[in-house]
Amino acid sequence: MVSVSAVLGITVVALGMVLTPGPNMIYLVSRSVTQGRAAGLISLAGVGTAFLVYVVAAAAGIATVFAVVPAAYTALKLAGAAYLLWLAWQAVRPGGRAVFAPGRLPVDRPRRLFAMGLMTSLLNPKIAILYVSLLPQFVDPARGDVALQSVLLGMTQVVIAVMVNGMIVLAAGSVAAFFSGRPLWARVQRYVMGTVLGGLAVRVATDRSPTGG
């Protein structure tokens, strides 16, 4: 069975990744602020489902395909980089709004909210990197079934990611209110977020390692 040190290790990694601005955080915040907490939580359900897809893939050994088939990982990496660039442009474009600023968006139905959350997470290069190159480091074949260890460690990441993102969804409105009364801070936040997203996109797209490590 997995060791306590392995669980603690994957916990630290999961916390570091979920608290780093990325597609999941940006999408959940923007959806929660513009359409309400219920929409944010439905979107979070889609994000969580994508995590489970990766858990199953890791347990079945499918995730390792990205490590041995460079074209598969490259396709995912470029798709994720393109999405990050789109988010960066939305943040800094003339007339654009800050991530935490409410905008007039069409009200999407629950099915579409779930699907958008699912796809946003599936195309998130951070999650692919987590399951391809980081998760295997905490699996010890000497401790028994490798697939079971992968599931347990993967579920640890899922629980942490869903809990943290859930808190972000519930607090998004308060954060938005803070920025709405402070236009200078909102402007700074918008450009900082755009810069971070653009930097992440460039780093992901130019990374030449086969597994993004």
MIBA-147623 format. One line per 4 residues: number of its first residue (from 1); their letters; for each residue x, y, z negated of C-alpha. Coordinates in steps of 0.25 Angstrom, whole numbers. Each point is the difference from the previous one (the first is absolute). Layout:
N
NUM) A) X/Y/Z | ...
//
This chain:
213
1) MVSV) 0/0/0 | 4/14/2 | 9/6/-11 | -3/13/-8
5) SAVL) 12/7/6 | -6/-3/14 | -14/6/-4 | 7/12/-6
9) GITV) 9/2/12 | -12/-1/10 | -8/10/-9 | 11/10/0
13) VALG) 1/-1/15 | -15/0/2 | -1/13/-9 | 11/7/8
17) MVLT) -6/-3/13 | -15/3/-3 | 4/14/-6 | 8/4/12
21) PGPN) -8/8/10 | -4/-9/11 | -12/-3/9 | -8/-7/-10
25) MIYL) 1/11/-10 | -3/11/10 | -12/-7/6 | -6/-3/-14
29) VSRS) 2/14/-5 | -6/7/12 | -12/-10/1 | -3/2/-15
33) VTQG) 1/15/1 | -8/2/12 | -11/-11/-1 | 0/-3/-15
37) RAAG) 5/-11/-10 | -9/-11/5 | 6/2/14 | 14/0/-6
41) LISL) -3/-13/-7 | -6/-7/12 | 13/4/8 | 8/-5/-12
45) AGVG) -7/-14/2 | 5/0/14 | 14/3/-4 | 0/-11/-11
49) TAFL) -5/-10/10 | 12/3/9 | 9/-2/-12 | -7/-14/-1
53) VYVV) 3/-3/14 | 15/3/-2 | -1/-9/-13 | -6/-12/8
57) AAAA) 10/3/12 | 12/-1/-10 | -5/-12/-7 | -2/-7/14
61) GIAT) 14/4/4 | -6/9/11 | 6/13/-5 | 14/-6/3
65) VFAV) -3/1/15 | 3/15/-1 | 14/-3/-5 | 3/-10/11
69) VPAA) -8/6/12 | 5/15/1 | -10/3/10 | -12/-3/-9
73) YTAL) 6/9/-11 | 4/11/10 | -14/1/5 | -6/1/-14
77) KLAG) 11/10/-4 | -2/9/12 | -15/0/-2 | 2/4/-15
81) AAYL) 10/11/4 | -10/5/10 | -11/1/-10 | 9/7/-10
85) LWLA) 3/10/10 | -15/3/3 | -2/2/-15 | 12/9/0
89) WQAV) -6/8/11 | -14/1/-6 | 7/6/-13 | 8/11/7
93) RPGG) -7/3/13 | -6/14/1 | -13/1/-7 | 3/-14/-7
97) RAVF) -4/-2/-14 | 8/-6/-12 | -2/-14/-3 | -7/3/-13
101) APGR) -9/11/7 | -14/-4/4 | -3/0/15 | -13/-1/8
105) LPVD) 1/-15/5 | -11/-8/5 | -6/-9/-10 | 4/-14/3
109) RPRR) -9/-12/-3 | 6/-10/-10 | 4/-11/10 | 8/11/8
113) LFAM) 6/5/-14 | 4/-15/-3 | 6/-2/14 | 8/13/0
117) GLMT) 6/-4/-14 | 3/-14/5 | 7/5/12 | 8/11/-7
121) SLLN) 6/-10/-9 | 3/-10/10 | 8/10/8 | 7/5/-12
125) PKIA) 15/-4/2 | 2/1/-15 | -9/-12/-3 | 7/-8/12
129) ILYV) 13/3/-6 | -4/-4/-14 | -5/-14/4 | 11/-2/10
133) SLLP) 13/4/-7 | -4/3/-14 | -9/-11/-5 | 9/-12/4
137) QFVD) 10/6/-10 | -8/-3/-12 | -4/-14/5 | 9/-11/-7
141) PARG) -2/-14/7 | 5/-7/-13 | -12/5/-7 | -10/-8/9
145) DVAL) -9/2/11 | 5/12/8 | -14/3/6 | -6/1/-14
149) QSVL) 11/9/-4 | -3/9/12 | -14/1/-3 | 2/3/-15
153) LGMT) 10/11/3 | -8/5/12 | -13/1/-9 | 8/8/-10
157) QVVI) 3/10/10 | -14/0/5 | -5/3/-14 | 10/11/-3
161) AVMV) -3/6/14 | -15/0/-2 | 0/5/-14 | 9/12/4
165) NGMI) -7/3/12 | -13/-1/-7 | 4/11/-10 | 5/9/12
169) VLAA) -14/-2/6 | -7/4/-13 | 9/12/-3 | 1/5/15
173) GSVA) -12/10/-3 | 7/6/-12 | 13/2/8 | -7/6/11
177) AFFS) -7/10/-9 | 14/4/-6 | 5/3/14 | -13/7/5
181) GRPL) 2/11/-10 | 15/1/3 | 2/3/15 | 15/1/-1
185) WARV) 2/-13/-7 | -10/-6/10 | 9/5/12 | 13/-5/-7
189) QRYV) -7/-13/-2 | -4/-1/14 | 14/3/6 | 7/-9/-10
193) MGTV) -9/-12/3 | 1/2/15 | 15/1/-2 | 0/-13/-8
197) LGGL) -8/-7/10 | 8/4/12 | 13/-4/-7 | -6/-14/-3
201) AVRV) -5/-1/14 | 14/3/6 | 7/-9/-10 | -10/-12/3
205) ATDR) 2/2/15 | 15/1/0 | 3/-11/-9 | 7/-10/8
209) SPTG) 0/-12/-10 | -9/-11/4 | -8/0/-13 | 1/14/-4
213) G) 8/-2/-12
//
